[in-house]
Amino acid sequence: MINTLEKITQNIDNFSKSERKVADVILASPQTAIHSSIAVLAKLADVSEPTVNRFCRRLDAKGFPDFKLHLAQSLANGTPFVQRPLDESDSPESYIAKTFESSMACLNAARNSLDPQAVNRAVDVLTQAQQLSFFGLGASSAVAHDAMNKFFRFNVPVQCFDDVVMMRMSAANSSANEVLVLISYTGRTKALVEIAQLARKNNAVVLGLTAKNSPLARVCSMVLSMDVPNDADLYLPMASRLTQMVLIDVLATGFILRRGSTFIENLRKVKEGIKNSQFDNPHL
């Protein structure tokens, strides 16, 4: 169900100039709007009170009190996604706030859209694999390397590729007892689609961490997808990378729990094994 702030964001270009002023004030500080009277909100937006009422009715509210109720419910249900693009004039306080708000909101949206049963099936194939391979290009390559770092300690052969030629060779040599995890936010990279098809011909399991109904999703054996709002800025694909990395953490956690207490004890031994490579923490 779309919450009130998402409705405002999606309809931002359809508002009149005056209604857009109301929208901007609410998006900038939803809590202020909730605790304001219609007169105060109208003054903050530099519009008339009838304009505020008209804005509320555009969002299927009966009036301003009803709108505030819907807005409060949206905030109570979790961090809403508010598209607040970065701007050259942003102060450090502003771009810090926007970056954290966008990241937290996207993580919340991703969590709510993730299918637990699909996660459970993915953990099934990961724990049964005799070898794991993580593939990622561009921003997703960092996620693939992070996945290798996590799964490397699980006592299963694991590798990571961020080069198309190496990916093709790995897929060509894959077999039915291997799982290839292809990571792509958009799922529209032609090379990854071709690599998935090549691995499927060898009966390898291809798990796509990608967009639902994307070209890549259609050729994978199984897919984990999340509904993540598009990144609001043009500078860095921050939110998509964060959600992918948290999904890797989810799969790694499921892997550990599925293996049981004996496996967890082995992880403690691994941690002890690398303890001497670090300086002691004087605060512990």
For each residue, the residues with C-beta under 8 A, 3 or more apart:
1:
2: 6 7 10
3: 6 7 73 74 77 80
4: 7 8 59 67 70 71 73 74 80
5: 8 9 26 27 30 71 74 80 81 82
6: 2 3 9 10 74 80 81
7: 2 3 4 10 11 59 60
8: 4 5 11 12 23 26 27 59
9: 5 6 12 27 81 82 83
10: 2 6 7
11: 7 8 14 15 58 59
12: 8 9 15 20 23 83
13:
14: 11
15: 11 12 19 20 22 23 55 58
16: 19 20
17: 20 21
18: 21 22 45 47 48 51
19: 15 16 22 23 47 51 54 55 58
20: 12 15 16 17 23 24
21: 17 18 24 25 45 46 47
22: 15 18 19 25 26 41 45 47 51 52 55
23: 8 12 15 19 20 26 27 55
24: 20 21 27 28 45
25: 21 22 28 29 32 33 41 44 45
26: 5 8 22 23 29 30 33 41 71
27: 5 8 9 23 24 30 82 84
28: 24 25 84
29: 25 26 32 33
30: 5 26 27 33 34 71 74 75 80 82
31: 34 35 75
32: 25 29 35 36 44
33: 25 26 29 30 36 41 68 71
34: 30 31 68 71 72 75
35: 31 32
36: 32 33 40 41 44
37: 40 41
38: 41 42 49 52 53 64
39: 42 43 49
40: 36 37 43 44
41: 22 25 26 33 36 37 38 44 45 52 64
42: 38 39 45 47 48 49 51 52
43: 39 40 46
44: 25 32 36 40 41
45: 18 21 22 24 25 41 42 51 52
46: 21 43
47: 18 19 21 22 42 51 52
48: 18 42 51 52
49: 38 39 42 52 53
50: 53 54
51: 18 19 22 42 45 47 48 54 55
52: 22 38 41 42 45 47 48 49 55 56 64
53: 38 49 50 56 57 63 64
54: 19 50 51 57 58
55: 15 19 22 23 51 52 58 59
56: 52 53 59 61 62 63 64 66 67
57: 53 54 60 61 62 63
58: 11 15 19 54 55
59: 4 7 8 11 55 56 67 70
60: 7 57
61: 56 57 64 66 67 70
62: 56 57 65 66
63: 53 56 57 66 67
64: 38 41 52 53 56 61 67 68
65: 62 68 69
66: 56 61 62 63 69 70
67: 4 56 59 61 63 64 70 71
68: 33 34 64 65 71 72
69: 65 66 72 73
70: 4 59 61 66 67 73 74
71: 4 5 26 30 33 34 67 68 74 75
72: 34 68 69 75 76
73: 3 4 69 70 76 77
74: 3 4 5 6 30 70 71 77 80
75: 30 31 34 71 72 80
76: 72 73
77: 3 73 74 80
78: 108 112
79: 101 104 105 107 108
80: 3 4 5 6 30 74 75 77 105
81: 5 6 9 102 105 106 108 109 229
82: 5 9 27 30 101 102 105
83: 9 12 229 232
84: 27 28 98 101 102 232
85: 232 233 234
86: 90 95 98 99 232 233 234 235
87: 90
88:
89:
90: 86 87 94 95 98
91: 94 95
92: 95 96
93: 96 97
94: 90 91 97 98
95: 86 90 91 92 98 99
96: 92 93 99 100
97: 93 94 100 101
98: 84 86 90 94 95 101 102 232 233
99: 86 95 96 102 103 238
100: 96 97 103 104
101: 79 82 84 97 98 104 105
102: 81 82 84 98 99 105 106 231 232 233 238 239
103: 99 100 106 107 238 239 242
104: 79 100 101 107 108
105: 79 80 81 82 101 102 108 109 229
106: 81 102 103 109 110 228 229 239 240 242 243
107: 79 103 104 110 111 239 242 243 246
108: 78 79 81 104 105 111 112
109: 81 105 106 112 113 226 227 228 229
110: 106 107 113 114 226 227 228 243 246 247
111: 107 108 114
112: 78 108 109 227
113: 109 110 225 226 227 228
114: 110 111 118 119 224 226 247 250
115: 118 119 224
116: 119 120
117: 120 121
118: 114 115 121 122 222 223 224
119: 114 115 116 122 123 224 250 251 254
120: 116 117 123 124 254
121: 117 118 124 125 222
122: 118 119 125 126 207 222 224 251 254
123: 119 120 126 127 251 254 255 258
124: 120 121 127 128 258
125: 121 122 128 129 179 205 207 222
126: 122 123 129 132 151 179 207 251 254 255
127: 123 124 255 258 259
128: 124 125
129: 125 126 132 156 177 178 179 205
130: 156 157 177 178
131: 156 157 158 159 177 178 179
132: 126 129 151 156 157 158 159 178 179 181
133: 158 159 160 161 170 174 178 179 180 181
134: 144 145 147 148 151 158 159 160 161 181 183
135: 144 160 161 162 167 170 180 181 182 183 192 195
136: 140 141 142 143 144 145 160 162 182 183 184
137: 140 141 162 164 184 189 191 192
138: 141
139: 142 143 185 237 240 241
140: 136 137 143 144 183 184 185 241 244
141: 136 137 138 144 145 162
142: 136 139 145 146 241 245
143: 136 139 140 146 147 183 209 241 244 245 248
144: 134 135 136 140 141 147 148 160 161 162 181 183
145: 134 136 141 142 148 149 160 162
146: 142 143 149 150 245 248
147: 134 143 144 150 151 160 181 183 248 251 252
148: 134 144 145 151 152 158 159 160
149: 145 146 152
150: 146 147 153 154 248 249 252
151: 126 132 134 147 148 154 156 158 252 255
152: 148 149 158
153: 150 267 270
154: 150 151 158 252 255 256 259 263 267
155: 266
156: 129 130 131 132 151
157: 130 131 132
158: 131 132 133 134 148 151 152 154
159: 131 132 133 134 148 170
160: 133 134 135 136 144 145 147 148
161: 133 134 135 144 166 167 170
162: 135 136 137 141 144 145
163: 166 167
164: 137 167 168 191 195
165: 168 169
166: 161 163 169 170
167: 135 161 163 164 170 171 191 192 195
168: 164 165 171 172 194 195 198
169: 165 166 172 173
170: 133 135 159 161 166 167 173 174 180
171: 167 168 174 180 195 196 198 199 202 204
172: 168 169 198 202
173: 169 170 202
174: 133 170 171 178 180 199 202 204
175: 178 202 203 204
176: 202 203 204 205
177: 129 130 131
178: 129 130 131 132 133 174 175 204 205
179: 125 126 129 131 132 133 204 205 206 207
180: 133 135 170 171 174 195 196 199 204 205 206 207
181: 132 133 134 135 144 147 207 208 209
182: 135 136 192 195 196 206 207 208 209 210 216 220
183: 134 135 136 140 143 144 147 209 210 244
184: 136 137 140 187 188 189 192 208 209 210 211 214 216
185: 139 140 210 211 228 237 240 241 244
186: 189 210 211 214
187: 184 192 208 210 211 214 215 216 217
188: 184 211 214 215 216
189: 137 184 186 192 193 216
190: 193 194 215
191: 137 164 167 194 195
192: 135 137 167 182 184 187 189 195 196 216
193: 189 190 196 197 215 216 219
194: 168 190 191 197 198
195: 135 164 167 168 171 180 182 191 192 198 199
196: 171 180 182 192 193 199 200 206 208 216 219 220
197: 193 194 200 201 219
198: 168 171 172 194 195 201 202
199: 171 174 180 195 196 202 204 206
200: 196 197 203 204 206 219 221
201: 197 198
202: 171 172 173 174 175 176 198 199
203: 175 176 200
204: 171 174 175 176 178 179 180 199 200
205: 125 129 176 178 179 180 221 222
206: 179 180 182 196 199 200 219 220 221 222
207: 122 125 126 179 180 181 182 220 221 222 223 224
208: 181 182 184 187 196 216 217 220 222 223 224
209: 143 181 182 183 184 223 224 225 244 247 248
210: 182 183 184 185 186 187 214 216 217 220 223 225
211: 184 185 186 187 188 214 216 217 225
212: 217 223 225 227
213: 217 218
214: 184 186 187 188 210 211 217 218
215: 187 188 190 193 218 219
216: 182 184 187 188 189 192 193 196 208 210 211 219 220
217: 187 208 210 211 212 213 214 220 223 225
218: 213 214 215
219: 193 196 197 200 206 215 216
220: 182 196 206 207 208 210 216 217 223
221: 200 205 206 207
222: 118 121 122 125 205 206 207 208
223: 118 207 208 209 210 212 217 220
224: 114 115 118 119 122 207 208 209 247
225: 113 209 210 211 212 217
226: 109 110 113 114 243 247
227: 109 110 112 113 212
228: 106 109 110 113 185 239 240 243
229: 81 83 105 106 109 232 239
230:
231: 102 236 237 238 239 240
232: 83 84 85 86 98 102 229
233: 85 86 98 102 236 238
234: 85 86
235: 86
236: 231 233
237: 139 185 231 240 241
238: 99 102 103 231 233 241 242
239: 102 103 106 107 228 229 231 242 243
240: 106 139 185 228 231 237 243 244
241: 139 140 142 143 185 237 238 244 245
242: 103 106 107 238 239 245 246
243: 106 107 110 226 228 239 240 246 247
244: 140 143 183 185 209 240 241 247 248
245: 142 143 146 241 242 248 249
246: 107 110 242 243 249 250
247: 110 114 209 224 226 243 244 250 251
248: 143 146 147 150 209 244 245 251 252
249: 150 245 246 252 253
250: 114 119 246 247 253 254
251: 119 122 123 126 147 247 248 254 255
252: 147 150 151 154 248 249 255 256
253: 249 250 256 257
254: 119 120 122 123 126 250 251 257 258
255: 123 126 127 151 154 251 252 258 259
256: 154 252 253 259 263 264 267
257: 253 254 260
258: 123 124 127 254 255
259: 127 154 255 256 262 263 264
260: 257 263 264
261: 264 265
262: 259 265 266
263: 154 256 259 260 266 267
264: 256 259 260 261 267 268
265: 261 262 268 269
266: 155 262 263 269 270
267: 153 154 256 263 264 270 271
268: 264 265 271 272
269: 265 266 272 273
270: 153 266 267 273 274
271: 267 268 274 275
272: 268 269 275
273: 269 270
274: 270 271 277 278
275: 271 272 278
276:
277: 274
278: 274 275
279:
280: 284
281: 284
282:
283:
284: 280 281
